[in-house]
Amino acid sequence: MQRRTFFSGGNSSRFANYRRLNKLEQEANASPTDARKQAIIYKEWLKSNNPQSVINRFERGNFTHNEECWQYYIAALAQTGKAESILPRIIQKIETSGVNEALLSKVKGGSNGKLYSNALANEIIKEVAAKNAVSASIRNGSALTAGELEAAIAGGSGNKANPIYVVVEEARRNLVWKVLKFVGGAVIWSFCILTVLSIFLESSNILKSTNSQFDYEPVTSSTVKFEDVQGVDEAKQELEEIVEFLKNPHRFTELGGKLPKGVLLTGPPGTGKTMLARAVAGEAGVPFFFMSGSEFDEMYVGVGARRVRELFAAARAKAPSIVFIDEIDAIGSRRNPRDQSYMKQTLNQLLVDLDGFSQTEGVIFIAATNFPELLDKALVRPGRFDRTVNVPLPDVRGRIAILKHHMKKIHIAKEVDVSVVARGTPGFSGADLANLVNQAAIQASRENSKEVTIRHLEYSKDKILMGAERKSAVITEENKRLTAYHEGGHALVAYYTPGALPLHKATIMPRGRALGMVVQLPEMDKDSYTKQEFLAMIDVSMGGRAAEELIFGSNNVTSGASSDISKATDVAKRMVRYYGMSDKVGPVTHDDDDMKLLSTQTKELIESEIFHLVQESEKRAKKILNEHREELDRLANALVEYETLDYQEIMDVLAGKAINRPK
């Protein structure tokens, strides 16, 4: 059984279908007496949902038609809903089809054979279709359904051995659009309803228990003691009184003293502010409540203020206790009169809980921030924050203590001198030092070493300060030799210049943007420098360029000295303009704004003094290198051979001794 299905409204193949129909129509026009080709074009038009073309061509009468063509014509009329137009065409079929005589009399009963009603026409057509195997229900003003048209075409006097089934499906575009509109509308309405419902439930607390403060439980994951916090001795001493008060409050209150309500910890990131707060709770043995400032505010109005109330209620329920809020500047920043009122609710509630009608006896409030200057004045006043404890970066003694604390957990070689590492890490915070030790342990593990040596610690420090070694960088022997003389000039001038910082090491291994460097370490942290030390800084900076000019000539000086010249000029500028270290300019300060107002003579004097300082330093550096030319050659050759030399190896090279280590 052959089944053909026609779809109307197809978009993707519309152009190809149009060309195919044109070709079939041309073939049918070329053979007007071939009824089979006429039937084919009729069938394809019905398949393309174009019944009007079938009707127009059939009624033109210029083509030969057979029974199949007639059935397609009836189907086309039925689709267009023209029931009255079908009847005149099938009158001739009525007489030969054995239609009910009553119906036939009704048809011929009208004047001139006109049909009296659409209902009667439908009834007669059904009867005729049944006798001629055209079983299609023709509804008034509506097209045939798929099943009806299939049954209509399947009957008739066509080829009964191979009947044709035609299914006309309605275009699906409108159906898909209706489904999309329904789904989109449902999603939008569901989102709106859920949003309103969530806001209502959040604000009304219907889903929360009455004892919501018990949602905030103290932190019990780890206990930190003061011995775990190193390098901030002064801050620990400030907080030890808080611990004593929590352990024995009557000792302080019997004379009328009051419990300190708040402690503000300030300082750079990584100095141990959070660890100090945990140490206070650990030493006192009291519950410790921790929250970050960003956890209070959300998109809903009033959530931050409610969370502040619940946090303090939970802390008061377990008093004595400690409430610690990290990064308090997230909620405690200065209030602006132009801000919306709801933006200040969280801070206002915090102010009330710290020093308002709420009783916070037995609760110590500790907060930490890196930007104390951003906090609102009402928050940091006495009575709310009674103490402000600065947690600075550790000095060299503090760095030694921090390094020793972190080295307890790893295997360190006995010959490691922690003070050397501490001297070489000025400006490192406690977190930076912990990272340094961890990186050294990782490097030792990569090398399958059983313990961490000073070489691993130096590698970790250099990696943090300057970046990883660029071992894959392609450097010619000529550039390598030039870099070796440049760094050798720095090292030699630093060694022979009074007031220069002690040498630590020299390397020509590329790191970051530098092709090499000379490291100098102070014996202790320095907060101020003498004029001699400043001049030594300029001399050492100009030593690299002086060595290039001495060895390769003034025309072969490279741009590698640009950073050295910039550093030397900056030191000389500060000496003349800010530190009063120029006899001609005198002890007068000239900042950038003042320089715009100075006379031309004064500007020229300042510039000449800066140039004079740098030029004199270059002369002194050239003199040292000329006097120690052989040592410079030995030092440059050793750097080319070994790439990195520590202080002892530099001393051996200058003394003419051999270096006892593999290349």
C-alpha positions, -999 to 999 in steps of 0.1 A, spaced: 0 0 0 14 34 -10 10 63 13 18 98 4 17 126 30 15 163 22 26 190 46 16 226 42 36 256 56 71 241 53 97 269 54 130 251 48 121 235 15 96 261 2 119 273 -26 127 238 -39 90 228 -37 81 259 -58 105 250 -85 92 214 -86 56 226 -89 65 249 -118 81 220 -136 51 197 -131 27 225 -143 48 231 -174 47 193 -182 9 193 -177 5 223 -199 26 207 -226 3 176 -226 -33 189 -221 -48 156 -232 -28 135 -208 -51 131 -178 -24 114 -157 -2 145 -158 -32 166 -149 -39 144 -119 -2 146 -108 -3 184 -107 -36 184 -89 -23 160 -63 9 181 -58 -11 214 -54 -33 197 -28 -1 184 -11 11 221 -10 -22 233 5 -31 252 -27 -66 240 -35 -76 272 -53 -51 264 -81 -68 230 -86 -102 246 -88 -91 273 -113 -73 248 -136 -101 222 -135 -129 247 -142 -110 262 -171 -119 231 -192 -89 231 -214 -75 198 -202 -85 162 -203 -96 148 -169 -102 113 -155 -119 100 -124 -89 107 -103 -88 144 -114 -124 147 -106 -118 134 -70 -90 159 -65 -113 187 -77 -140 176 -52 -113 175 -24 -102 210 -34 -137 224 -33 -142 208 1 -111 224 15 -122 258 4 -156 253 20 -175 259 -13 -202 233 -7 -227 249 -31 -202 249 -60 -196 212 -57 -232 202 -63 -236 213 -100 -205 193 -108 -218 161 -91 -254 162 -104 -243 141 -133 -228 116 -108 -260 115 -87 -281 98 -113 -255 71 -119 -245 66 -83 -278 53 -69 -283 82 -45 -313 82 -23 -343 92 -44 -356 116 -17 -324 135 -18 -324 135 -56 -359 149 -56 -349 176 -31 -321 186 -54 -342 188 -85 -371 203 -66 -356 238 -65 -361 262 -93 -333 257 -119 -319 230 -97 -305 253 -71 -296 240 -37 -318 251 -8 -293 249 21 -257 241 28 -268 213 52 -287 197 23 -257 201 1 -235 184 26 -259 156 30 -261 149 -7 -223 152 -11 -218 126 16 -242 103 -1 -225 107 -35 -191 103 -19 -202 71 -2 -214 56 -35 -182 67 -53 -159 58 -24 -153 95 -16 -159 93 21 -152 129 32 -172 150 56 -175 184 41 -182 210 68 -197 243 61 -169 269 56 -141 246 68 -113 226 52 -111 188 52 -94 171 81 -65 147 75 -85 116 81 -115 128 61 -94 137 31 -75 104 33 -107 85 32 -120 106 4 -90 101 -18 -87 64 -9 -122 56 -24 -135 64 -59 -130 46 -91 -92 50 -92 -67 22 -92 -80 -1 -65 -49 -23 -66 -28 6 -55 -50 31 -37 -36 65 -28 -38 78 8 -34 116 11 -30 132 45 -30 170 47 -16 183 79 -22 217 92 7 242 94 25 239 126 39 274 128 10 288 148 10 258 171 47 262 180 42 299 185 13 293 209 33 267 228 63 291 232 40 320 243 24 297 269 57 284 282 73 320 283 43 334 301 43 306 326 80 311 333 76 349 338 46 346 360 63 319 381 94 340 386 74 370 397 53 349 421 83 332 436 102 365 440 73 381 458 68 350 479 105 348 489 106 385 499 75 380 520 89 349 537 123 365 543 109 396 558 82 379 579 105 351 593 76 326 589 100 298 579 124 306 607 122 294 643 117 318 671 152 312 684 169 323 652 200 334 671 210 298 676 217 296 639 250 314 647 272 288 664 307 295 678 337 284 658 352 252 673 373 239 644 407 249 658 422 265 689 449 291 684 471 303 713 493 333 716 524 312 711 512 305 676 513 342 668 548 355 663 563 388 652 536 411 668 546 412 704 532 446 711 498 437 697 498 405 718 505 425 750 475 448 742 452 418 738 465 398 768 445 423 791 414 413 772 421 377 780 427 384 817 394 403 818 375 374 802 390 349 827 386 371 858 363 401 852 358 408 889 394 417 892 389 447 869 353 457 879 356 457 916 371 492 915 344 505 891 361 497 859 340 487 829 345 459 804 361 471 772 335 467 745 354 467 713 389 463 699 398 474 664 428 456 647 444 475 619 474 469 597 485 456 563 471 424 549 487 392 561 500 405 594 479 381 616 449 401 626 425 372 623 449 349 641 452 373 670 415 374 674 413 336 675 442 335 699 423 358 723 393 334 722 416 303 725 435 317 755 403 328 773 385 296 765 353 314 755 330 309 725 343 326 693 318 339 668 332 348 634 316 366 604 329 386 575 316 421 568 303 411 534 281 383 549 256 408 564 241 427 534 221 411 506 197 423 480 168 424 505 163 454 526 168 449 564 186 415 561 219 430 573 204 447 604 185 415 613 217 394 611 236 418 633 208 415 659 208 377 657 246 375 659 248 396 691 218 378 706 236 345 701 268 359 716 249 372 746 233 339 751 268 323 755 285 352 773 313 356 781 321 354 744 339 371 715 324 384 683 349 389 655 340 406 622 367 406 596 368 434 569 344 455 589 349 484 564 324 465 542 295 475 566 311 503 586 322 528 560 314 564 564 277 573 560 268 598 534 236 620 537 228 613 501 228 575 507 194 557 508 182 550 543 182 512 539 219 513 530 227 526 565 204 502 585 232 476 590 257 501 604 230 518 626 221 484 641 258 477 647 261 510 665 231 502 687 244 468 696 278 482 705 267 511 726 230 517 727 201 504 747 211 468 741 230 452 769 262 435 757 278 427 791 303 398 787 306 402 750 339 414 735 336 428 700 368 425 679 370 438 643 397 439 617 403 461 587 430 471 563 415 506 558 408 522 591 405 556 575 373 545 557 354 537 589 326 559 602 336 582 631 306 571 651 318 535 649 354 540 660 348 564 689 356 554 725 327 535 741 323 513 710 359 506 701 378 513 733 411 502 718 427 504 684 456 479 681 480 483 651 494 451 638 524 462 616 547 443 593 572 423 614 608 436 618 638 414 613 634 398 648 598 392 642 605 376 608 631 353 625 604 342 650 578 337 623 602 317 601 611 295 631 575 289 639 566 278 604 598 257 600 587 235 630 565 215 606 591 208 579 626 191 579 651 219 578 689 213 573 710 221 604 732 246 585 703 268 576 707 303 591 673 317 596 686 352 602 700 353 567 666 346 552 649 371 576 674 398 566 666 392 529 629 396 533 622 432 544 586 441 540 573 405 541 542 399 562 536 367 582 515 353 553 544 360 529 569 342 551 546 312 555 543 311 517 581 313 514 587 283 537 560 263 519 575 271 484 609 260 497 595 227 509 578 221 476 610 228 457 629 204 480 603 177 473 607 183 435 644 177 438 638 146 460 658 162 488 654 148 523 655 182 539 651 219 531 684 237 526 693 273 524 694 270 486 657 260 486 648 290 508 668 314 486 651 299 455 617 305 471 626 341 481 639 350 447 608 335 430 585 355 452 605 388 448 615 385 411 595 357 396 606 323 383 639 317 366 638 321 328 659 291 320 645 288 285 656 323 276 680 323 246 710 345 256 741 348 234 775 344 249 782 381 242 752 393 261 759 369 289 794 383 292 782 418 291 756 411 319 784 394 339 806 425 338 776 448 345 766 428 377 803 424 386 807 462 385 778 465 410 792 439 433 828 453 432 817 489 439 794 477 467 823 458 483 848 487 482 824 516 489 821 527 526 786 529 538 772 504 512 750 476 524 767 442 528 767 419 497 745 389 497 748 374 462 752 382 425 735 364 396 731 367 359 701 343 358 672 361 341 642 366 363 611 386 353 623 416 333 659 416 348 688 398 331 707 397 364 710 414 398 732 420 429 715 415 462 725 435 493 712 428 528 712 451 558 723 437 591 691 450 607 660 468 595 668 504 587 644 533 592 668 561 583 699 565 562 730 588 564 743 610 536 772 585 532 748 556 528 728 575 502 759 584 483 769 547 485 735 538 470 742 561 440 778 547 436 766 511 435 738 520 410 763 536 386 788 507 390 771 486 363 772 513 336 808 523 346 819 486 341 803 485 307 820 517 296 853 505 310 853 471 293 834 477 261 838 514 255 815 544 258 799 536 224 789 501 235 771 510 267 737 493 267 702 502 278 704 477 307 715 505 330 682 524 326 668 512 359 701 519 377 702 555 364 665 559 374 673 547 409 704 569 412 685 600 400 657 593 424 681 590 454 699 622 444 666 641 439 654 631 474 687 641 489 685 676 474 648 684 475 636 667 507 665 657 530 686 690 528 718 671 519 730 697 494 752 726 506 742 749 478 704 743 480 704 740 518 680 724 543 649 734 523 621 711 511 608 715 475 580 691 466 564 689 431 539 716 438 566 740 450 587 733 420 561 750 398 564 782 418 601 784 421 622 809 402 643 798 372 675 802 390 664 780 419 652 753 395 685 754 377 704 751 410 684 721 421 689 704 388 726 711 388 730 697 423 711 665 413 733 661 382 765 668 402 757 641 428 751 615 401 781 625 381 804 624 411 792 589 420 799 577 385 835 590 387 840 572 421 827 540 406 850 542 376 879 548 399 872 517 420 868 496 389 900 509 373 919 501 406 905 466 408 903 456 371 917 421 376 892 414 403 864 426 380 876 402 353 877 372 377 843 381 390 828 384 356 843 351 344 830 333 375 795 347 369 796 334 333 808 300 345 785 295 375 757 321 368 750 327 406 775 334 434 768 338 471 787 361 494 814 336 503 820 326 467 823 363 458 850 367 485 868 336 472 868 350 436 881 384 448 909 366 467 918 345 437 906 312 452 888 285 433 851 278 438 844 243 450 810 234 435 798 220 401 791 244 373 
